[in-house]
């Protein structure tokens, strides 16, 4: 199974209460996405969503503590952007109606396989493909497709960490992005130190004249004000 590598940086949360199914499908998803979080039930899923702010959620429907539809309803109270795919062993009319009302990308009947998972993921990432450039304000634009920052007429090629940091803050503009989110999004394959983060941010601020735009919220994280 594969998807366009352009979207492999998207963060995915997979929620499934069956340990065996979760283990098998997580291995598959980890081949497609750089960052895959796992949750074991609806309450755990809510906590992981609040902590990591994933781009895509794949969730089971029938789960202990909190079912999939109830969990998605709570998520949709605050988050209208995350793309959500529901998986279930049964097709029930009321669940299909609820899924439509909650802006669910697709309702998949288990088991997950190449025929049903890939089309659902491709549909989920369509909206991300439409966002090629992000505005940082003051005539500064982030070219997502080419990892380039455009300041007026000048183009600057970004390192991987510079791009991931600016992309994360820009997509979450005016909201504090916590240290834990930054670590999981940028240092997903190695531990992050506060020194390395401050060095990265300091270089970005100075290099691209973003001293006023990138704000440090003491003890919490960073915020982009454009």
PAZAPA-4460 file (N, C-alpha, C; in steps of 0.05 Angstrom, whole numbers, plus 32768, in hexadecimal, padded with zeros to 4 digits):
% residues 226
    n_x    n_y    n_z   ca_x   ca_y   ca_z    c_x    c_y    c_z   seq   type   mol
   8011   7FE8   8000   8000   8000   8000   8011   8019   8000     1      X     A
   8009   802D   7FF1   8019   8046   7FF1   8007   805D   7FEA     2      X     A
   8010   8076   7FF1   8003   808E   7FE9   8019   80A1   7FDF     3      X     A
   8011   80B7   7FD4   8024   80CB   7FCA   8036   80D4   7FE0     4      X     A
   8051   80D2   7FDC   8064   80D9   7FF1   8062   80F6   7FFA     5      X     A
   8056   8106   7FE9   8053   8123   7FEF   8043   8126   8009     6      X     A
   8032   8113   800F   8020   8115   8026   8029   8103   803E     7      X     A
   8040   80F7   803C   8049   80E5   8051   804F   80F3   806B     8      X     A
   8052   810E   806A   8057   811D   8083   803E   8122   8094     9      X     A
   8027   811C   8088   800E   8120   8097   800D   810E   80AF    10      X     A
   8003   8118   80C5   8002   8108   80DE   7FE7   80F9   80E0    11      X     A
   7FE8   80E0   80E6   7FD0   80CF   80E7   7FCC   80C3   8102    12      X     A
   7FB3   80C3   810C   7FAC   80B6   8125   7F9A   809E   811E    13      X     A
   7FA2   8087   8127   7F93   806E   8122   7F88   8064   813D    14      X     A
   7F6D   8061   813E   7F5F   805A   8156   7F51   803F   8152    15      X     A
   7F59   802B   8161   7F4E   8010   815E   7F52   8001   8179    16      X     A
   7F3C   7FF5   8183   7F3E   7FE8   819D   7F49   7FCC   819C    17      X     A
   7F47   7FBF   8185   7F52   7FA4   8182   7F70   7FA5   817D    18      X     A
   7F7F   7F9B   8190   7F9C   7F9E   8190   7FA9   7F91   8177    19      X     A
   7F9F   7F79   816F   7FA9   7F6B   8158   7FA5   7F7B   813E    20      X     A
   7F8D   7F84   813A   7F86   7F94   8122   7F96   7FAE   8122    21      X     A
   7F98   7FBB   8139   7FA7   7FD4   813B   7FC4   7FD1   8134    22      X     A
   7FD0   7FBB   813E   7FEC   7FB6   8139   7FF2   7FB2   811B    23      X     A
   7FE1   7FA2   810F   7FE5   7F9C   80F2   7FE2   7FB5   80E1    24      X     A
   7FCC   7FC3   80E6   7FC6   7FDB   80D5   7FD9   7FF2   80DB    25      X     A
   7FE3   7FF4   80F3   7FF6   8009   80FA   8010   8005   80EB    26      X     A
   8019   7FEC   80E8   8031   7FE7   80D8   802D   7FF0   80BB    27      X     A
   8016   7FEB   80B0   8010   7FF3   8095   8010   8012   8092    28      X     A
   8003   801F   80A5   8001   803C   80A4   801C   804A   80A8    29      X     A
   802D   803D   80B9   8048   8048   80BD   8059   8048   80A4    30      X     A
   8052   8037   8091   8061   8036   8078   8059   804D   8066    31      X     A
   8042   8059   806B   8037   806E   805A   803B   808A   8066    32      X     A
   803A   808B   8081   803C   80A5   808E   8054   80A5   80A2    33      X     A
   8061   80BC   80A4   8078   80BE   80B6   8070   80BE   80D3    34      X     A
   8058   80C8   80D9   804F   80C9   80F5   8033   80BD   80F8    35      X     A
   8032   80A7   8107   8018   8099   810C   8015   8095   812A    36      X     A
   8000   80A1   8135   7FFA   809E   8152   7FE5   8088   8154    37      X     A
   7FE5   807B   816B   7FD1   8065   8170   7FC1   806B   8189    38      X     A
   7FA7   8064   8188   7F96   8066   81A0   7F85   804D   81A2    39      X     A
   7F7D   8046   81BA   7F70   802C   81BF   7F52   802E   81C2    40      X     A
   7F47   8046   81C6   7F2A   804A   81C8   7F23   8067   81C3    41      X     A
   7F0A   806E   81C5   7F01   8089   81BF   7F0C   809E   81D1    42      X     A
   7F0E   8098   81EB   7F19   80AC   81FE   7F36   80B0   81F9    43      X     A
   7F45   809A   81F4   7F61   809C   81EE   7F65   80AC   81D4    44      X     A
   7F53   80A7   81C1   7F54   80B6   81A7   7F50   80D4   81AB    45      X     A
   7F3D   80DC   81BC   7F39   80F8   81C2   7F52   8105   81CE    46      X     A
   7F5F   80F7   81E0   7F77   8101   81ED   7F8E   8104   81D9    47      X     A
   7F91   80F0   81C8   7FA6   80F1   81B4   7FA1   8107   819F    48      X     A
   7F88   810B   8198   7F80   8120   8185   7F87   813C   8191    49      X     A
   7F81   813F   81AB   7F86   8159   81B8   7FA4   815E   81BB    50      X     A
   7FB3   8149   81BF   7FD0   814B   81C4   7FDF   814F   81AA    51      X     A
   7FD8   8140   8195   7FE9   813F   817D   7FDD   814E   8165    52      X     A
   7FC3   8153   8165   7FB6   8161   814F   7FBC   8155   8134    53      X     A
   7FB4   813B   8130   7FBB   812E   8116   7FAC   813A   80FF    54      X     A
   7FB6   8135   80E7   7FA9   813E   80CE   7F93   812B   80C6    55      X     A
   7F97   8111   80CB   7F84   80FC   80C3   7F7F   80EA   80DB    56      X     A
   7F66   80E2   80DE   7F5F   80CE   80F3   7F51   80B6   80E5    57      X     A
   7F5A   809E   80EC   7F4C   8086   80E4   7F42   8079   80FE    58      X     A
   7F28   8076   8102   7F1E   806C   811B   7F0A   8056   8118    59      X     A
   7F0B   8043   812B   7EF7   802E   812C   7EDD   803A   8136    60      X     A
   7EC7   802D   8131   7EAC   8037   813A   7EA5   802C   8155    61      X     A
   7EA5   8011   8158   7E9D   8004   8171   7EB6   8002   8183    62      X     A
   7EB7   8012   8199   7ECD   8012   81AB   7EC4   8015   81C8    63      X     A
   7ED3   800B   81DB   7ECC   800F   81F7   7ED0   802C   8200    64      X     A
   7EC3   8034   8216   7EC6   804E   8222   7EB8   8065   8212    65      X     A
   7EBE   8066   81F8   7EB2   807A   81E7   7EB3   8070   81CA    66      X     A
   7E9B   806F   81BD   7E9B   8064   81A2   7EA5   8079   818E    67      X     A
   7EA9   8070   8176   7EB5   8081   8161   7EA5   8099   815A    68      X     A
   7E8A   8096   8156   7E79   80AC   814F   7E79   80C1   8165    69      X     A
   7E76   80B9   817E   7E76   80CC   8195   7E90   80DA   8197    70      X     A
   7EA6   80CC   8192   7EC1   80D9   8193   7EC3   80EE   817D    71      X     A
   7EBA   80E7   8164   7EBC   80FA   814E   7EAB   8113   8153    72      X     A
   7E93   810F   815F   7E82   8126   8165   7E90   8139   8178    73      X     A
   7E9F   812F   818C   7EAE   8140   819E   7EC5   814E   8190    74      X     A
   7ED2   8140   817E   7EE8   814C   816E   7EDE   8162   815D    75      X     A
   7EC7   815E   8150   7EBC   8171   813D   7EB1   818B   814B    76      X     A
   7EAE   818A   8166   7EA6   81A2   8174   7EBC   81B7   8172    77      X     A
   7ED5   81AF   8170   7EEB   81C2   816F   7EFB   81C0   8155    78      X     A
   7EFA   81A9   8148   7F0C   81A4   8131   7EFB   819C   8118    79      X     A
   7EFB   81AE   8105   7EEC   81A8   80EC   7EFF   819F   80D5    80      X     A
   7F19   81A1   80DA   7F2C   819D   80C4   7F37   8180   80C2    81      X     A
   7F3B   8173   80D9   7F47   8158   80D8   7F36   8145   80C7    82      X     A
   7F42   8137   80B5   7F33   8124   80A4   7F30   810A   80B3    83      X     A
   7F18   80FF   80B3   7F12   80E8   80C4   7F06   80D1   80B3    84      X     A
   7F11   80B9   80B7   7F07   80A1   80AA   7EFE   808E   80C0    85      X     A
   7EE6   8083   80BC   7EDB   8070   80D0   7EDC   8053   80C5    86      X     A
   7EE5   8041   80D6   7EE6   8024   80CF   7ED3   8015   80E2    87      X     A
   7EC6   8001   80D7   7EB3   7FF1   80E8   7EAF   7FD6   80DB    88      X     A
   7EA6   7FC3   80EC   7EA0   7FA8   80E2   7E84   7FA6   80D8    89      X     A
   7E74   7FBB   80DD   7E57   7FBA   80D6   7E4F   7FD4   80C8    90      X     A
   7E3C   7FD2   80B5   7E31   7FE9   80A8   7E15   7FEE   80B4    91      X     A
   7E12   8005   80C1   7DF9   800C   80CE   7DF0   8027   80C3    92      X     A
   7DD6   8029   80BB   7DCC   8041   80AE   7DD0   805A   80BF    93      X     A
   7DCA   8058   80D9   7DCC   8070   80EA   7DE9   807A   80EB    94      X     A
   7DFC   8067   80ED   7E18   806E   80EE   7E20   807C   80D4    95      X     A
   7E16   8073   80BD   7E1C   8080   80A4   7E11   809C   80A3    96      X     A
   7DF9   80A0   80AE   7DEE   80BB   80AF   7DFF   80CD   80C0    97      X     A
   7E06   80C3   80D8   7E17   80D2   80EA   7E32   80D9   80DD    98      X     A
   7E3D   80C6   80CF   7E57   80CB   80C2   7E55   80E1   80AE    99      X     A
   7E40   80E2   809E   7E3C   80F8   808B   7E3A   8113   8098   100      X     A
   7E2B   8114   80AE   7E27   812D   80BC   7E40   8137   80C9   101      X     A
   7E52   8125   80D0   7E6B   812C   80DE   7E82   8130   80CA   102      X     A
   7E7C   8132   80B0   7E90   8136   809C   7EA6   8121   809C   103      X     A
   7E9E   8108   809C   7EB0   80F2   809B   7EB9   80ED   807F   104      X     A
   7ED3   80E8   807A   7EDD   80E4   805F   7ED2   80CA   8053   105      X     A
   7ED3   80B5   8063   7EC9   809B   8059   7EC2   8088   8070   106      X     A
   7EAF   8076   806B   7EA6   8062   807E   7EAF   8047   8072   107      X     A
   7EC3   803B   807F   7ECF   8022   8074   7EC5   800A   8084   108      X     A
   7EBC   7FF5   8076   7EB5   7FDC   8084   7ECE   7FCB   8085   109      X     A
   7ED5   7FC1   809D   7EED   7FB1   80A1   7EEB   7F97   8091   110      X     A
   7F02   7F8A   808C   7F1D   7F92   8093   7F29   7FA7   8081   111      X     A
   7F3C   7FB6   808B   7F4A   7FCA   807B   7F5C   7FBB   8067   112      X     A
   7F5B   7FC5   804E   7F6D   7FB9   803A   7F73   7FCE   8025   113      X     A
   7F83   7FC7   8011   7F8B   7FDB   7FFD   7F73   7FE7   7FEE   114      X     A
   7F5F   7FD7   7FE9   7F48   7FE0   7FD9   7F38   7FF5   7FE8   115      X     A
   7F36   7FF4   8002   7F25   8007   8010   7F35   801D   801E   116      X     A
   7F4D   8017   8027   7F5D   802A   8036   7F6A   8040   8025   117      X     A
   7F77   8038   800F   7F84   804C   7FFE   7F71   8061   7FF3   118      X     A
   7F5A   8059   7FE7   7F48   806E   7FDD   7F3E   8081   7FF4   119      X     A
   7F3A   8076   800C   7F31   8087   8022   7F47   809B   802A   120      X     A
   7F60   8091   802B   7F76   80A3   8032   7F7A   80B8   801C   121      X     A
   7F78   80B0   8003   7F7B   80C3   7FED   7F66   80D9   7FEE   122      X     A
   7F4E   80D1   7FF5   7F38   80E5   7FF7   7F3E   80F8   800F   123      X     A
   7F48   80EC   8025   7F4E   80FC   803D   7F63   8111   8038   124      X     A
   7F77   810B   8027   7F8D   811E   8023   7F88   8131   800B   125      X     A
   7F71   812E   7FFE   7F6B   8140   7FE8   7F6D   815E   7FF0   126      X     A
   7F62   8164   8007   7F62   8180   8010   7F7E   818A   8016   127      X     A
   7F90   8179   801F   7FAB   8181   8024   7FBA   8187   800A   128      X     A
   7FB2   8178   7FF5   7FBF   817C   7FDB   7FB8   8197   7FCF   129      X     A
   7FA1   81A2   7FD8   7F98   81BC   7FCD   7FA7   81D3   7FDB   130      X     A
   7FB5   81CE   7FF1   7FC3   81E3   7FFF   7FE0   81E2   7FF8   131      X     A
   7FE8   81F0   7FE3   8003   81F0   7FD9   8014   8206   7FE6   132      X     A
   8007   821C   7FEE   8015   8232   7FF9   8006   823D   8012   133      X     A
   8016   8243   8027   800B   824D   8040   8016   8269   8045   134      X     A
   8005   827B   804E   800E   8296   8053   8018   8299   806F   135      X     A
   8030   82A5   8072   803B   82AC   808C   8038   82C9   8093   136      X     A
   802A   82D8   8081   8027   82F5   8084   803F   8305   807A   137      X     A
   803C   831F   8078   8051   8331   8071   805F   8328   8057   138      X     A
   804F   8321   8043   805A   8318   8029   806C   8300   802A   139      X     A
   8068   82EF   803F   8077   82D7   8042   8065   82BF   803E   140      X     A
   806E   82AC   802C   805D   8295   8025   806E   827B   8028   141      X     A
   8061   8266   8032   806E   824C   8034   8064   823B   801D   142      X     A
   8076   8233   800B   806F   8221   7FF5   8072   8205   7FFF   143      X     A
   805B   81F8   8005   805A   81DE   8011   8065   81C9   7FFE   144      X     A
   805F   81CB   7FE5   8066   81B7   7FD1   8085   81B5   7FCE   145      X     A
   8092   81CC   7FCF   80AF   81CC   7FC9   80C0   81D3   7FE1   146      X     A
   80B4   81D5   7FF9   80C3   81DC   8012   80D4   81F5   800E   147      X     A
   80C6   820A   8004   80D4   8223   7FFF   80C4   823A   800E   148      X     A
   80D3   824C   801A   80C7   8264   8026   80CC   827B   8013   149      X     A
   80B6   8289   800C   80B8   82A0   7FFA   80B3   82B9   8009   150      X     A
   80C8   82CA   800B   80C6   82E4   8018   80C8   82FA   8003   151      X     A
   80B0   8305   7FFD   80AE   8318   7FE6   80B7   830A   7FCD   152      X     A
   80CE   8312   7FC1   80D6   8305   7FA8   80ED   82F1   7FAC   153      X     A
   80F6   82ED   7FC5   810C   82DB   7FCB   8102   82C0   7FD3   154      X     A
   8110   82AB   7FCA   8109   8290   7FD1   811F   8284   7FE3   155      X     A
   8116   8276   7FF8   8129   8269   800B   8122   824C   800D   156      X     A
   8135   823B   8007   8131   821E   800A   8134   8217   8027   157      X     A
   8121   8207   8032   8120   8201   804E   812C   81E6   8054   158      X     A
   8138   81E3   806B   8140   81C8   8074   8126   81BA   807C   159      X     A
   8128   81A0   8080   8110   8190   8087   8104   819A   80A1   160      X     A
   8114   819F   80B6   8109   81A8   80CF   80FE   81C4   80CD   161      X     A
   810B   81D6   80BE   8100   81F1   80BA   80E4   81F0   80AD   162      X     A
   80E2   81DF   8099   80C8   81DD   808B   80B3   81D1   809D   163      X     A
   80B9   81BC   80AB   80A5   81AF   80BC   809C   81C2   80D2   164      X     A
   80AE   81D1   80DD   80A7   81E4   80F3   8095   81FA   80E8   165      X     A
   809D   8206   80D2   808C   821C   80C7   8071   8212   80BD   166      X     A
   8071   81FA   80B1   8057   81EF   80A8   8045   81EA   80C0   167      X     A
   8050   81DE   80D6   803F   81D8   80ED   8034   81F1   80F9   168      X     A
   8044   8206   80FD   803A   821F   8109   8027   822E   80F7   169      X     A
   802C   822D   80DD   801B   823C   80CA   7FFF   822F   80C8   170      X     A
   7FFF   8214   80C8   7FE5   8207   80C6   7FD5   8209   80E0   171      X     A
   7FE3   8210   80F6   7FD6   8214   8110   7FD9   8231   8119   172      X     A
   7FD8   8244   8106   7FDC   8260   810D   7FC9   8269   8122   173      X     A
   7FD4   827B   8134   7FC5   8287   814A   7FBE   8273   8160   174      X     A
   7FC9   825B   815F   7FC5   8247   8174   7FE1   823F   817E   175      X     A
   7FE3   823B   8199   7FFD   8232   81A4   8002   8215   819C   176      X     A
   8018   8210   818E   8020   81F5   8187   8033   81EC   819D   177      X     A
   802A   81D8   81AC   8039   81CF   81C4   8053   81C1   81BC   178      X     A
   8066   81C1   81D0   8080   81B4   81CB   807C   8197   81C3   179      X     A
   8069   8189   81CF   8065   816D   81C9   805D   8169   81AB   180      X     A
   804C   817B   81A1   8044   817A   8185   805C   817E   8173   181      X     A
   806C   8192   817A   8084   8198   8169   8097   8181   8169   182      X     A
   809B   8175   8180   80AD   815E   8181   80A3   8147   8170   183      X     A
   8089   8140   8172   807E   8129   8164   807D   812F   8146   184      X     A
   807B   8148   813E   8079   814F   8121   8094   8152   8114   185      X     A
   80A8   815C   8123   80C2   8162   8117   80D7   814E   811F   186      X     A
   80D8   8147   8139   80ED   8135   8144   80E0   8119   8148   187      X     A
   80CF   8110   8136   80C1   80F8   813A   80D3   80DF   813B   188      X     A
   80EB   80E1   8131   80FD   80CA   8131   8115   80CD   8144   189      X     A
   8114   80E2   8155   812A   80E7   8167   8120   80F9   817E   190      X     A
   812C   80F9   8195   8123   810A   81AB   8129   8127   81A5   191      X     A
   8118   8139   81AE   811C   8156   81AB   8126   8163   81C5   192      X     A
   813A   8174   81C3   8143   8183   81DA   8139   81A0   81D7   193      X     A
   8135   81AD   81ED   812C   81C9   81EC   8141   81DA   81DE   194      X     A
   815A   81D3   81E2   8170   81E3   81D5   816E   81E0   81B7   195      X     A
   816A   81C8   81AD   8168   81C4   8190   8150   81D2   8184   196      X     A
   8139   81D3   8193   8121   81E1   818A   8126   81FF   8189   197      X     A
   8132   8209   819E   8137   8226   819F   814B   822F   818A   198      X     A
   815E   821E   8184   8171   8224   816F   8163   8225   8154   199      X     A
   8152   8211   814F   8143   8210   8136   8131   8229   8133   200      X     A
   8122   8230   8148   8110   8247   8146   8120   8261   8143   201      X     A
   8136   8263   8152   8147   827B   8150   8151   8280   8134   202      X     A
   815A   826A   8127   8165   826C   810C   814F   8274   80F8   203      X     A
   8137   8268   80FC   8121   826E   80EA   8118   828C   80ED   204      X     A
   8116   8295   8105   810E   82B1   810A   8122   82C4   80FD   205      X     A
   813B   82BF   8101   8150   82D2   80F6   8153   82CF   80D8   206      X     A
   8153   82B7   80CE   8158   82B1   80B2   8142   82BC   80A0   207      X     A
   8128   82BA   80AA   8112   82C1   8099   8102   82DA   80A3   208      X     A
   810E   82E8   80B6   8102   8301   80C0   80E6   82FB   80CC   209      X     A
   80E5   82E7   80DE   80CB   82E0   80EA   80CB   82E4   8108   210      X     A
   80DC   82F7   8112   80DE   82FB   812E   80C3   8302   813B   211      X     A
   80B3   8312   812E   8099   831A   8139   8083   8305   8135   212      X     A
   8086   82F6   811F   8071   82E2   8118   8071   82CA   812A   213      X     A
   8089   82BF   8131   808B   82A7   8141   808E   82AF   815E   214      X     A
   807A   82A9   816E   8079   82B0   818A   807E   8298   819C   215      X     A
   808F   829B   81B0   8093   8286   81C4   8080   828A   81DB   216      X     A
   8071   8275   81E1   805F   8276   81F8   806C   8266   820E   217      X     A
   8077   8274   8222   8088   8267   8236   807C   824F   8243   218      X     A
   808B   8239   8243   8083   8220   824F   806E   8210   8240   219      X     A
   8066   821A   8228   8051   820D   8219   805B   8205   81FD   220      X     A
   8063   8219   81ED   806A   8214   81D1   806D   822D   81C1   221      X     A
   8066   822C   81A8   8069   8243   8196   804E   8249   8187   222      X     A
   804C   8262   817E   8033   826A   8170   803B   827C   8159   223      X     A
   802D   8278   8142   8032   8289   812B   801C   829E   8129   224      X     A
   8024   82B7   8129   8011   82CD   8125   8018   82DB   810B   225      X     A
   8007   82D6   80F6   800D   82E2   80DC   7FF9   82F8   80D5   226      X     A
***
